[in-house]
């Protein structure tokens, strides 16, 4: 990103307050409806819409044709109505004629089946024909609208995540491998192809990891995932550069998808001028607020702490789950306020007007089929009013003393088949370790393995299967200066090729942890009892995966109390460096992380908040979100003002059930 284009987003949000709106698909409607839309957007407080995401077939109905008149009119109407536009390149959904005339542009799955047009995402990221066509439509779009006064942002593609195993991907994968390794000899060395007679004599023999009789080389799979992420990023970069080449100075972004499995967003972070994300928590899942909090902290981390944009969410129900529970307007409001609390300066929905045809006709929208006289639309209007009241939080940051490390390639490598247990889920470990922090109201920065850790008093590595020497050195430095460093199970297992590090584990962290292991052990389904030296955890268990450990100087905090590992360490502490050598039950994990936080003197803004109340401080504002069934009264020292109501609060605040308070301190008179 450039500082100028990044600051352009800050300028836009400072000018308009929190950006509020959603995806707008005027091509589905007549011009008369467009005018009604503008009036209703103004009533709702909408100040930003994303337009054109799925409009390629309308803009280019046949090869080389251009139909811009309708978009001219839409942009002019939006500008006249005071609504800014995040203009999208329409390349996520090519027109049918492209795939029919050029089948090589269509993706191939790992079984060798070529997918067809008729849905969306039907393109191979490596297809030269697709990329040429995408550049051409983007170049003409940017040339026409780079200086249009309505266009205040650019939105490249949509939810990049396409995977192709076809011949176009094979060609590009080989080129990527040669850039990474330099020669077929180095590829063979990196992939360990002496195993199972997999040695290649020429790079032309290498294919993507298609369906095979048995297990695929894990390093080949890992590299293909890296390649796919890079290839998608190259698609984005080409179009970003095409837009810049037309003279556009507005911020450019693309919408991420949280902890999405197929793209390494750390490697994309510097390529977007503002991080944006799509979030669709399941109202039926009681843990969804926790999951969204983690994702939102991740998005803030991707932007190095800067504000980000919630580009898509549902105002009520989605249509793509087997059983779709709707959000209530109150739940939708809390989800929005949670995102703002965790750094969002833009709140958008998919979509503005509910479609009457197509695959998303039952996906909720800000303006539903039943029209404006609905609870959904009234809830939208309330959100619009409240977000304008939260203008003082725009640009504010969340200050954290606790870092949680997360790395996509490490996650990918740990997810390969043929491990000690398929039940160990690296991403689930991240969520489980995040939960005690979230419940305590502890601000968290989610950071990459290569991050500077000097600002943090607590550093958590829930799971780091792949660990490089530099990563280990940063953790060692953090512990050496007194930070509480807690390392989770099945960490430091492999190098960046996915090859197992030899010696007692975790090889690169043995000295700092003062403990070492010789074997990873799947644990029985009912778990194994764990005992602590002080007797606090006599009833707790470890489950799924453990390790046969010995202490090499570390204090033993807890041991296995039964089974084949009885008496062996399961949790150790060496100065300020902790090792958790098994998947712990929730209560035990909570206690261990709580001890580390207490040792560092790290606490939430109001101490431990009441159950069901999420507490986040962003800048000068304290967000109190009550997702429980009862009103909650919270003591607050000092004098406060509620930004949502202007109510003055002294010493304590009551947050009604399903409601929120956003308060800032004021001076007592």
C-alpha positions as CSV (number, residue, x, y, z in Angstrom):
1,X,0.0,0.0,0.0
2,X,1.1,3.6,-0.4
3,X,0.8,6.1,2.4
4,X,-1.2,8.4,0.2
5,X,-3.9,5.8,-0.7
6,X,-4.0,4.5,2.8
7,X,-4.5,8.0,4.2
8,X,-7.3,8.5,1.6
9,X,-9.4,6.0,3.5
10,X,-8.7,7.8,6.8
11,X,-9.8,11.0,5.0
12,X,-13.0,9.4,3.7
13,X,-14.0,8.1,7.2
14,X,-13.1,11.3,8.9
15,X,-15.3,13.2,6.4
16,X,-18.3,10.8,6.5
17,X,-17.9,9.2,9.9
18,X,-18.3,5.4,10.1
19,X,-19.0,4.2,6.6
20,X,-22.4,2.5,6.4
21,X,-24.0,0.6,3.5
22,X,-23.7,-2.5,1.5
23,X,-23.5,-4.3,-1.8
24,X,-25.7,-2.6,-4.4
25,X,-26.7,-4.5,-7.6
26,X,-28.7,-2.0,-9.6
27,X,-28.3,-4.1,-12.8
28,X,-31.0,-6.4,-11.3
29,X,-33.6,-3.5,-11.2
30,X,-35.1,-0.9,-13.4
31,X,-34.2,2.8,-13.3
32,X,-37.4,3.6,-11.4
33,X,-36.3,1.4,-8.6
34,X,-32.8,3.1,-8.6
35,X,-34.5,6.3,-7.6
36,X,-36.5,4.7,-4.8
37,X,-33.3,3.1,-3.6
38,X,-31.5,6.4,-3.3
39,X,-34.4,7.9,-1.2
40,X,-34.4,4.9,1.1
41,X,-30.6,4.8,1.4
42,X,-30.8,8.4,2.5
43,X,-33.5,7.6,5.0
44,X,-31.4,4.7,6.4
45,X,-28.2,6.9,6.7
46,X,-26.3,4.9,4.1
47,X,-23.2,6.8,3.0
48,X,-21.3,4.1,1.0
49,X,-22.3,1.3,-1.4
50,X,-20.3,-1.2,-3.3
51,X,-21.4,-1.4,-6.9
52,X,-20.6,-3.6,-9.9
53,X,-19.3,-6.7,-8.2
54,X,-21.2,-9.1,-10.4
55,X,-21.8,-6.9,-13.4
56,X,-19.3,-8.2,-16.0
57,X,-22.0,-9.6,-18.3
58,X,-23.9,-6.3,-18.2
59,X,-20.8,-4.3,-18.9
60,X,-19.4,-6.6,-21.6
61,X,-22.4,-8.6,-23.0
62,X,-20.3,-9.9,-25.9
63,X,-16.5,-10.0,-26.4
64,X,-15.1,-6.5,-26.6
65,X,-18.5,-4.8,-26.3
66,X,-18.9,-2.1,-23.6
67,X,-22.2,-1.0,-22.0
68,X,-21.4,1.7,-19.5
69,X,-24.5,4.0,-19.9
70,X,-26.5,2.3,-17.1
71,X,-23.5,2.5,-14.7
72,X,-23.0,6.2,-15.6
73,X,-26.6,6.9,-14.6
74,X,-26.3,4.9,-11.3
75,X,-23.1,6.6,-10.3
76,X,-24.5,10.0,-11.1
77,X,-27.7,9.3,-9.0
78,X,-25.7,8.0,-6.1
79,X,-23.4,11.1,-6.1
80,X,-26.4,13.4,-6.3
81,X,-27.8,11.6,-3.3
82,X,-24.7,12.1,-1.3
83,X,-23.7,8.4,-1.3
84,X,-20.1,7.4,-2.0
85,X,-19.3,4.4,-4.1
86,X,-16.8,1.6,-3.6
87,X,-16.6,0.6,-7.3
88,X,-15.8,-3.0,-8.0
89,X,-14.0,-4.7,-10.8
90,X,-16.6,-7.3,-12.0
91,X,-14.0,-10.1,-12.5
92,X,-15.2,-12.5,-9.8
93,X,-18.0,-13.8,-12.1
94,X,-17.0,-13.9,-15.8
95,X,-19.8,-13.8,-18.4
96,X,-20.8,-17.2,-19.7
97,X,-19.4,-16.5,-23.2
98,X,-15.8,-16.4,-21.8
99,X,-16.0,-20.0,-20.4
100,X,-17.9,-21.3,-23.4
101,X,-15.5,-19.8,-26.0
102,X,-12.4,-20.4,-23.9
103,X,-12.9,-23.5,-21.7
104,X,-9.3,-23.2,-20.6
105,X,-10.4,-20.3,-18.4
106,X,-12.6,-22.6,-16.3
107,X,-11.2,-24.3,-13.2
108,X,-10.6,-28.0,-12.9
109,X,-11.1,-29.8,-9.5
110,X,-8.6,-32.3,-8.1
111,X,-10.6,-35.1,-9.7
112,X,-9.9,-33.7,-13.1
113,X,-13.5,-32.4,-13.7
114,X,-13.7,-29.1,-15.5
115,X,-16.3,-26.9,-13.8
116,X,-18.7,-24.9,-16.0
117,X,-20.3,-21.5,-16.3
118,X,-23.6,-20.9,-14.7
119,X,-22.7,-19.9,-11.1
120,X,-19.9,-17.6,-10.0
121,X,-16.1,-17.9,-9.4
122,X,-15.9,-19.9,-12.6
123,X,-12.3,-19.0,-13.5
124,X,-8.8,-20.4,-13.3
125,X,-6.5,-17.8,-11.6
126,X,-3.7,-19.0,-13.8
127,X,-5.6,-18.7,-17.1
128,X,-3.9,-16.2,-19.4
129,X,-7.1,-15.7,-21.4
130,X,-9.1,-14.9,-18.2
131,X,-6.5,-12.5,-16.9
132,X,-6.2,-10.7,-20.2
133,X,-10.0,-10.3,-20.3
134,X,-10.1,-9.2,-16.6
135,X,-7.4,-6.6,-17.2
136,X,-9.2,-5.3,-20.3
137,X,-12.6,-4.7,-18.6
138,X,-10.8,-3.2,-15.5
139,X,-8.7,-0.9,-17.7
140,X,-11.8,0.5,-19.4
141,X,-13.7,0.8,-16.1
142,X,-10.9,2.6,-14.5
143,X,-10.3,4.9,-17.4
144,X,-14.0,5.9,-17.4
145,X,-14.5,6.3,-13.6
146,X,-11.1,7.0,-11.9
147,X,-12.1,10.7,-11.6
148,X,-15.9,10.3,-11.1
149,X,-16.8,12.2,-7.9
150,X,-19.0,9.4,-6.6
151,X,-16.1,6.9,-6.6
152,X,-14.3,7.0,-3.3
153,X,-12.9,3.5,-3.1
154,X,-12.1,0.6,-5.5
155,X,-13.0,-3.0,-4.8
156,X,-11.0,-5.6,-6.8
157,X,-12.6,-9.0,-7.4
158,X,-14.6,-10.6,-4.7
159,X,-13.7,-13.1,-2.0
160,X,-10.6,-14.4,-3.8
161,X,-10.3,-18.1,-3.1
162,X,-10.6,-20.0,-6.4
163,X,-8.5,-23.2,-6.6
164,X,-7.6,-24.8,-10.0
165,X,-5.9,-28.1,-10.6
166,X,-5.9,-27.9,-14.4
167,X,-3.2,-27.6,-17.0
168,X,-3.1,-23.8,-16.7
169,X,-2.4,-24.2,-13.0
170,X,0.2,-26.9,-13.7
171,X,2.1,-24.5,-16.0
172,X,2.0,-21.7,-13.5
173,X,2.8,-24.0,-10.5
174,X,6.0,-25.1,-12.3
175,X,7.1,-21.6,-12.9
176,X,6.4,-20.7,-9.3
177,X,8.5,-23.6,-8.1
178,X,11.4,-22.7,-10.3
179,X,11.3,-19.1,-8.9
180,X,11.2,-20.5,-5.4
181,X,13.8,-23.2,-5.6
182,X,15.8,-22.5,-8.8
183,X,16.1,-26.0,-10.2
184,X,14.6,-29.4,-10.3
185,X,17.3,-30.7,-8.0
186,X,16.4,-28.2,-5.3
187,X,12.7,-29.0,-5.7
188,X,13.5,-32.7,-5.2
189,X,15.5,-31.8,-2.1
190,X,12.8,-29.6,-0.7
191,X,10.1,-32.1,-1.3
192,X,12.0,-35.1,-0.1
193,X,11.2,-37.1,-3.2
194,X,13.5,-40.0,-2.3
195,X,10.5,-41.2,-0.4
196,X,8.2,-43.5,-2.4
197,X,10.3,-43.1,-5.6
198,X,8.8,-39.6,-6.2
199,X,12.0,-38.1,-7.6
200,X,11.3,-35.9,-10.7
201,X,13.8,-35.7,-13.6
202,X,12.2,-32.6,-15.1
203,X,9.9,-29.9,-13.8
204,X,7.5,-30.7,-16.7
205,X,6.6,-33.9,-14.8
206,X,5.2,-32.0,-11.8
207,X,1.5,-31.6,-11.5
208,X,-0.8,-30.0,-9.0
209,X,-1.8,-32.4,-6.2
210,X,-4.6,-34.1,-8.0
211,X,-6.5,-37.2,-6.9
212,X,-3.9,-40.0,-6.4
213,X,-4.2,-43.6,-5.2
214,X,-3.0,-42.7,-1.7
215,X,-1.4,-39.9,0.2
216,X,0.1,-36.9,-1.6
217,X,3.6,-35.6,-0.8
218,X,2.9,-33.2,2.0
219,X,5.5,-30.6,0.9
220,X,4.0,-30.7,-2.6
221,X,0.6,-30.0,-1.1
222,X,2.0,-27.2,1.1
223,X,3.7,-25.5,-1.8
224,X,0.6,-25.8,-3.9
225,X,-1.3,-24.0,-1.2
226,X,1.4,-21.3,-1.1
227,X,1.3,-21.1,-4.9
228,X,-2.5,-20.8,-5.0
229,X,-2.5,-17.9,-2.5
230,X,0.3,-16.2,-4.5
231,X,-1.5,-16.7,-7.8
232,X,-4.7,-15.2,-6.5
233,X,-2.7,-12.3,-5.1
234,X,-1.1,-11.8,-8.5
235,X,-4.6,-11.5,-10.0
236,X,-5.4,-8.9,-7.5
237,X,-2.2,-7.0,-8.0
238,X,-2.6,-6.9,-11.8
239,X,-6.0,-5.2,-11.5
240,X,-4.9,-2.9,-8.7
241,X,-2.0,-1.7,-10.8
242,X,-4.4,-1.4,-13.8
243,X,-6.6,0.9,-11.7
244,X,-3.6,3.0,-10.5
245,X,-2.4,3.2,-14.1
246,X,-5.6,5.0,-15.1
247,X,-4.8,7.7,-12.6
248,X,-7.0,6.5,-9.7
249,X,-5.9,7.8,-6.3
250,X,-8.7,6.3,-4.2
251,X,-8.0,3.5,-1.7
252,X,-8.1,0.0,-3.2
253,X,-9.1,-3.1,-1.4
254,X,-10.5,-6.6,-1.8
255,X,-12.7,-8.5,0.7
256,X,-11.0,-11.1,2.8
257,X,-12.9,-14.0,4.5
258,X,-11.6,-14.1,8.0
259,X,-9.4,-17.1,8.9
260,X,-10.0,-18.5,5.4
261,X,-8.1,-21.7,4.7
262,X,-6.9,-21.1,1.1
263,X,-5.3,-17.7,1.2
264,X,-2.4,-16.4,3.4
265,X,-3.7,-12.9,4.2
266,X,-0.4,-11.9,5.9
267,X,1.2,-12.1,2.5
268,X,-1.6,-9.9,1.1
269,X,-1.8,-7.3,3.9
270,X,0.6,-4.7,2.3
271,X,-1.2,-4.9,-1.0
272,X,-4.5,-3.5,0.2
273,X,-4.9,0.2,1.2
274,X,-7.5,-0.8,3.8
275,X,-8.2,-4.3,5.1
276,X,-11.8,-5.4,4.5
277,X,-13.5,-8.6,5.5
278,X,-16.7,-10.6,5.1
279,X,-18.2,-12.1,8.2
280,X,-21.2,-14.4,8.5
281,X,-21.6,-15.7,12.1
282,X,-24.2,-18.3,12.6
283,X,-26.9,-17.1,14.9
284,X,-27.5,-20.7,16.0
285,X,-23.9,-21.0,17.3
286,X,-23.5,-19.7,20.8
287,X,-19.7,-19.3,20.2
288,X,-20.1,-17.1,17.1
289,X,-19.5,-13.9,19.0
290,X,-16.2,-15.4,20.2
291,X,-15.2,-16.5,16.7
292,X,-16.0,-13.1,15.2
293,X,-14.0,-11.3,17.9
294,X,-11.0,-13.4,16.9
295,X,-11.5,-12.7,13.2
296,X,-11.9,-8.9,13.9
297,X,-8.7,-8.8,15.9
298,X,-7.0,-10.7,13.1
299,X,-8.3,-8.1,10.6
300,X,-7.0,-5.3,12.7
301,X,-3.7,-7.1,13.0
302,X,-3.5,-7.5,9.2
303,X,-3.7,-3.7,8.9
304,X,-1.0,-3.2,11.6
305,X,-3.6,-1.8,14.0
306,X,-5.3,0.6,11.5
307,X,-9.1,0.7,11.2
308,X,-10.6,-1.8,8.7
309,X,-13.9,-2.3,6.9
310,X,-16.6,-5.0,7.6
311,X,-17.4,-5.2,3.9
312,X,-20.1,-7.9,4.1
313,X,-22.4,-9.3,6.8
314,X,-26.0,-10.5,6.9
315,X,-28.7,-8.3,8.4
316,X,-30.9,-11.3,9.0
317,X,-30.6,-14.8,7.6
318,X,-28.3,-16.2,4.9
319,X,-29.5,-18.8,2.4
320,X,-26.5,-21.1,2.1
321,X,-26.6,-23.1,5.3
322,X,-28.7,-26.2,5.4
323,X,-30.9,-24.5,8.1
324,X,-30.8,-20.7,8.3
325,X,-31.7,-19.0,11.5
326,X,-32.2,-15.2,11.1
327,X,-30.6,-12.6,13.2
328,X,-32.9,-10.3,15.1
329,X,-32.4,-6.6,14.6
330,X,-31.0,-6.5,18.1
331,X,-28.5,-9.3,17.3
332,X,-27.5,-7.6,14.0
333,X,-26.9,-4.3,16.0
334,X,-24.7,-6.1,18.5
335,X,-22.7,-7.7,15.7
336,X,-22.1,-4.3,14.1
337,X,-21.1,-2.7,17.4
338,X,-18.7,-5.5,18.1
339,X,-16.9,-4.9,14.8
340,X,-16.7,-1.1,15.5
341,X,-15.4,-1.8,19.0
342,X,-12.6,-4.0,17.5
343,X,-11.5,-1.4,15.0
344,X,-14.0,-1.2,12.0
345,X,-14.5,2.2,10.5
346,X,-16.8,0.8,7.9
347,X,-20.0,-1.4,8.4
348,X,-21.6,-2.9,5.3
349,X,-24.0,-5.7,4.5
350,X,-24.7,-8.0,1.6
351,X,-26.9,-6.7,0.2
352,X,-28.9,-3.5,-0.1
353,X,-32.1,-4.7,-1.9
354,X,-33.1,-8.4,-1.6
355,X,-32.9,-10.2,-5.0
356,X,-36.1,-11.7,-6.4
357,X,-34.3,-14.1,-8.7
358,X,-31.1,-16.1,-8.6
359,X,-29.3,-18.2,-6.0
360,X,-29.5,-15.5,-3.3
361,X,-33.2,-14.7,-3.4
362,X,-33.6,-15.9,0.2
363,X,-30.4,-14.2,1.5
364,X,-31.5,-11.3,3.7
365,X,-30.9,-7.7,2.6
366,X,-31.1,-4.2,4.2
367,X,-34.3,-3.7,2.2
368,X,-36.2,-7.0,2.2
369,X,-38.8,-8.3,-0.1
370,X,-41.5,-6.9,2.2
371,X,-40.1,-3.4,1.8
372,X,-39.4,-0.6,4.1
373,X,-42.3,-1.2,6.5
374,X,-40.4,-4.0,8.2
375,X,-38.5,-4.6,11.4
376,X,-35.4,-5.4,9.4
377,X,-35.4,-2.0,7.7
378,X,-36.2,-0.2,10.9
379,X,-33.2,-2.0,12.4
380,X,-31.1,-0.8,9.5
381,X,-32.2,2.8,10.1
382,X,-31.4,2.5,13.8
383,X,-27.9,1.3,12.9
384,X,-27.4,4.2,10.5
385,X,-28.4,6.7,13.2
386,X,-26.2,5.1,15.9
387,X,-23.2,4.8,13.7
388,X,-23.3,8.5,13.0
389,X,-23.3,9.1,16.8
390,X,-20.1,7.0,17.0
391,X,-18.2,9.4,14.8
392,X,-15.8,10.2,17.8
393,X,-14.4,6.7,17.6
394,X,-13.4,7.0,13.9
395,X,-9.6,6.4,13.6
396,X,-9.3,5.1,17.1
397,X,-7.2,2.1,17.9
398,X,-7.3,-0.8,20.3
399,X,-4.2,-0.9,22.5
400,X,-3.1,-4.4,23.5
401,X,-0.4,-5.8,25.7
402,X,-1.1,-9.4,24.6
403,X,-0.1,-10.9,21.3
404,X,-1.4,-14.2,19.7
405,X,0.7,-15.6,16.9
406,X,-1.0,-17.1,13.9
407,X,0.5,-18.3,10.6
408,X,-1.2,-19.7,7.5
409,X,1.6,-22.0,6.2
410,X,2.0,-23.5,9.7
411,X,-1.7,-24.1,9.8
412,X,-1.7,-25.7,6.3
413,X,1.3,-27.9,7.1
414,X,-0.3,-29.1,10.4
415,X,-3.5,-30.0,8.5
416,X,-2.0,-32.5,6.2
417,X,-3.1,-36.1,6.6
418,X,-1.1,-38.9,8.2
419,X,-0.4,-37.2,11.5
420,X,-0.5,-38.6,15.1
421,X,-4.2,-37.7,15.1
422,X,-6.6,-36.2,12.6
423,X,-8.6,-34.8,15.5
424,X,-6.1,-32.1,16.2
425,X,-7.3,-28.9,14.6
426,X,-4.8,-26.0,14.6
427,X,-7.5,-23.3,14.0
428,X,-9.6,-24.7,16.7
429,X,-6.6,-24.5,19.0
430,X,-6.4,-20.8,18.2
431,X,-10.1,-20.3,19.1
432,X,-9.8,-22.2,22.3
433,X,-6.8,-20.2,23.5
434,X,-8.5,-17.0,22.5
435,X,-11.6,-17.7,24.5
436,X,-10.1,-17.0,28.0
437,X,-8.8,-13.7,26.7
438,X,-12.1,-12.7,25.2
439,X,-14.0,-13.7,28.4
440,X,-11.7,-11.6,30.5
441,X,-12.0,-8.6,28.2
442,X,-8.2,-8.7,27.4
443,X,-7.3,-6.7,24.3
444,X,-5.4,-8.9,21.8
445,X,-3.3,-8.3,18.8
446,X,-3.2,-11.2,16.4
447,X,0.2,-11.0,14.7
448,X,2.3,-13.1,12.3
449,X,5.2,-15.2,13.3
450,X,7.6,-12.6,12.1
451,X,6.1,-9.8,14.1
452,X,8.1,-7.5,16.5
453,X,7.0,-8.7,19.9
454,X,8.8,-6.1,22.0
455,X,5.6,-4.2,22.9
456,X,3.9,-7.2,24.4
457,X,3.9,-8.5,28.0
458,X,2.1,-11.7,27.1
459,X,2.9,-13.7,23.9
460,X,0.8,-16.8,23.1
461,X,1.6,-19.4,20.5
462,X,-1.4,-21.7,20.6
463,X,0.0,-23.8,17.8
464,X,3.0,-23.3,15.7
465,X,3.6,-26.6,13.8
466,X,6.1,-24.9,11.5
467,X,8.7,-22.9,13.3
468,X,11.7,-21.1,11.7
469,X,14.9,-20.2,13.6
470,X,14.0,-16.5,13.5
471,X,10.5,-17.3,14.9
472,X,12.1,-19.2,17.8
473,X,14.6,-16.4,18.4
474,X,11.8,-13.8,18.7
475,X,10.0,-16.0,21.3
476,X,13.3,-16.5,23.2
477,X,13.9,-12.7,23.2
478,X,10.4,-12.0,24.5
479,X,10.8,-14.5,27.4
480,X,14.3,-13.2,28.1
481,X,13.1,-9.6,28.6
482,X,10.4,-10.9,31.0
483,X,7.3,-11.4,28.8
484,X,5.1,-14.3,29.7
485,X,5.5,-16.6,26.7
486,X,3.1,-19.6,26.5
487,X,3.6,-22.3,23.8
488,X,0.9,-24.7,22.9
489,X,1.0,-28.4,21.9
490,X,2.4,-29.8,18.6
491,X,4.5,-26.7,18.1
492,X,8.0,-26.5,16.6
493,X,7.5,-29.8,14.9
494,X,8.6,-29.0,11.3
495,X,10.6,-26.6,9.2
496,X,9.1,-24.4,6.5
497,X,9.2,-27.4,4.0
498,X,7.1,-29.4,6.4
499,X,10.0,-31.7,7.2
500,X,10.2,-32.9,10.8
501,X,12.9,-31.3,12.9
502,X,15.1,-34.0,14.4
503,X,16.0,-34.2,18.1
504,X,13.9,-33.8,21.2
505,X,11.0,-31.5,20.6
506,X,10.2,-28.7,20.3
507,X,13.7,-28.6,18.9
508,X,14.1,-24.8,18.5
509,X,12.6,-23.9,21.8
510,X,14.0,-26.6,24.2
511,X,16.4,-24.2,25.9
512,X,14.0,-21.5,26.6
513,X,11.2,-23.9,27.7
514,X,13.4,-26.1,29.8
515,X,11.5,-29.2,28.7
516,X,11.7,-31.6,25.9
517,X,9.7,-34.5,24.3
518,X,10.4,-37.7,22.4
519,X,7.0,-38.7,21.0
520,X,3.6,-37.2,20.2
521,X,0.8,-39.3,21.6
522,X,-2.8,-39.6,20.7
523,X,-4.9,-39.6,23.9
524,X,-8.0,-41.7,24.6
525,X,-11.4,-40.5,23.7
526,X,-12.4,-39.9,27.4
527,X,-9.2,-38.0,28.1
528,X,-6.4,-38.5,30.7
529,X,-6.6,-37.1,34.2
530,X,-4.3,-34.2,34.9
531,X,-3.0,-33.2,38.4
532,X,-1.4,-30.0,39.5
533,X,1.2,-29.6,42.2
534,X,-1.2,-27.3,44.2
535,X,-4.2,-29.6,43.7
536,X,-6.3,-27.0,41.8
537,X,-6.9,-29.2,38.7
538,X,-7.4,-32.6,40.2
539,X,-10.6,-33.1,38.3
540,X,-9.4,-31.9,34.9
541,X,-8.2,-33.8,31.8
542,X,-6.1,-33.5,28.7
543,X,-7.4,-35.0,25.5
544,X,-6.8,-35.5,21.8
545,X,-3.0,-35.1,21.7
546,X,-0.2,-35.1,24.2
547,X,3.5,-35.5,24.3
548,X,5.9,-37.8,26.1
549,X,7.9,-35.1,28.0
550,X,10.7,-34.8,30.5
551,X,11.7,-31.7,32.4
552,X,15.1,-30.2,31.6
553,X,15.1,-27.7,34.3
554,X,11.6,-26.3,34.0
555,X,9.1,-26.3,37.0
556,X,6.4,-28.9,36.5
557,X,3.1,-27.2,36.9
558,X,0.9,-30.2,36.1
559,X,1.4,-33.9,35.3
560,X,-0.6,-36.7,33.7
561,X,-2.3,-38.5,36.6
562,X,-3.1,-41.8,34.9
563,X,-2.5,-43.9,31.8
564,X,0.8,-44.6,30.0
565,X,2.0,-41.0,30.6
566,X,1.3,-41.0,34.3
567,X,3.7,-38.8,36.2
568,X,5.0,-37.1,33.1
569,X,4.8,-33.3,32.7
570,X,1.9,-31.8,30.8
571,X,2.3,-28.1,31.7
572,X,5.7,-26.6,32.6
573,X,7.1,-23.2,33.4
574,X,10.7,-22.1,33.0
575,X,11.0,-18.6,34.3
576,X,8.5,-16.7,32.1
577,X,8.3,-19.4,29.4
578,X,5.4,-21.9,29.6
579,X,4.9,-25.1,27.7
580,X,1.5,-26.7,27.4
581,X,2.3,-30.2,26.1
582,X,-1.3,-31.4,25.4
583,X,-4.7,-30.3,24.4
584,X,-6.2,-29.2,27.8
585,X,-9.8,-29.2,28.9
586,X,-11.3,-25.7,28.9
587,X,-11.1,-25.2,32.6
588,X,-7.5,-26.1,32.8
589,X,-6.5,-24.1,29.8
590,X,-8.3,-21.1,31.3
591,X,-6.4,-21.5,34.5
592,X,-3.0,-21.8,32.9
593,X,-3.5,-18.7,30.7
594,X,-5.1,-16.9,33.6
595,X,-1.9,-17.5,35.6
596,X,0.3,-16.2,32.8
597,X,-1.9,-13.1,32.4
598,X,-1.8,-12.5,36.2
599,X,2.0,-12.9,36.3
600,X,2.3,-10.2,33.6
601,X,-0.2,-7.9,35.3
602,X,-2.4,-7.9,32.3
603,X,-6.1,-7.3,32.8
604,X,-9.2,-6.0,31.0
605,X,-10.5,-2.5,31.1
606,X,-12.9,-3.2,34.0
607,X,-11.2,-6.3,35.3
608,X,-13.1,-9.6,34.5
609,X,-16.4,-8.5,33.1
610,X,-19.7,-10.3,33.9
611,X,-20.5,-13.4,32.0
612,X,-22.2,-12.7,28.6
613,X,-20.8,-9.1,28.5
614,X,-18.1,-8.3,26.0
615,X,-15.9,-5.3,27.0
616,X,-13.6,-3.6,24.5
617,X,-11.8,-0.3,24.8
618,X,-11.2,1.5,21.5
619,X,-9.4,4.8,21.9
620,X,-11.4,6.8,24.5
621,X,-14.5,4.7,24.1
622,X,-15.5,1.7,26.2
623,X,-17.9,-0.7,24.5
624,X,-20.1,-2.9,26.7
625,X,-22.1,-5.5,24.8
626,X,-24.6,-7.6,26.7
627,X,-25.5,-10.8,24.8
628,X,-27.1,-12.4,27.8
629,X,-30.7,-12.8,28.9
630,X,-30.5,-10.5,32.0
631,X,-29.7,-6.8,32.6
632,X,-26.2,-6.3,34.0
633,X,-25.0,-3.5,36.2
634,X,-21.3,-2.8,35.9
635,X,-19.3,-0.5,38.3
636,X,-17.3,2.2,36.5
637,X,-15.1,4.6,38.4
638,X,-15.5,8.1,37.3
639,X,-18.0,10.0,35.2
640,X,-19.0,8.8,31.8
641,X,-21.3,9.8,28.8
642,X,-23.0,7.2,26.6
643,X,-22.3,8.1,23.0
644,X,-25.4,6.3,21.8
645,X,-27.9,8.2,24.1
646,X,-26.0,11.2,25.6
647,X,-27.0,9.8,29.0
648,X,-24.6,10.8,31.8
649,X,-23.3,7.9,33.9
650,X,-21.7,8.1,37.3
651,X,-19.9,5.2,39.0
652,X,-21.9,2.4,37.4
653,X,-23.8,1.6,34.2
654,X,-26.7,-0.8,33.6
655,X,-26.6,-2.6,30.2
656,X,-30.0,-4.1,29.4
657,X,-30.2,-7.6,28.0
658,X,-29.4,-7.8,24.3
659,X,-28.3,-4.1,24.4
660,X,-25.1,-2.1,24.4
661,X,-23.5,1.0,25.9
662,X,-20.7,2.9,24.4
663,X,-19.3,5.3,27.0
664,X,-16.5,7.9,27.2
665,X,-15.2,9.5,30.3
666,X,-16.1,13.1,31.1
667,X,-14.9,15.4,33.8
668,X,-17.1,15.7,36.9
669,X,-18.5,19.1,37.4
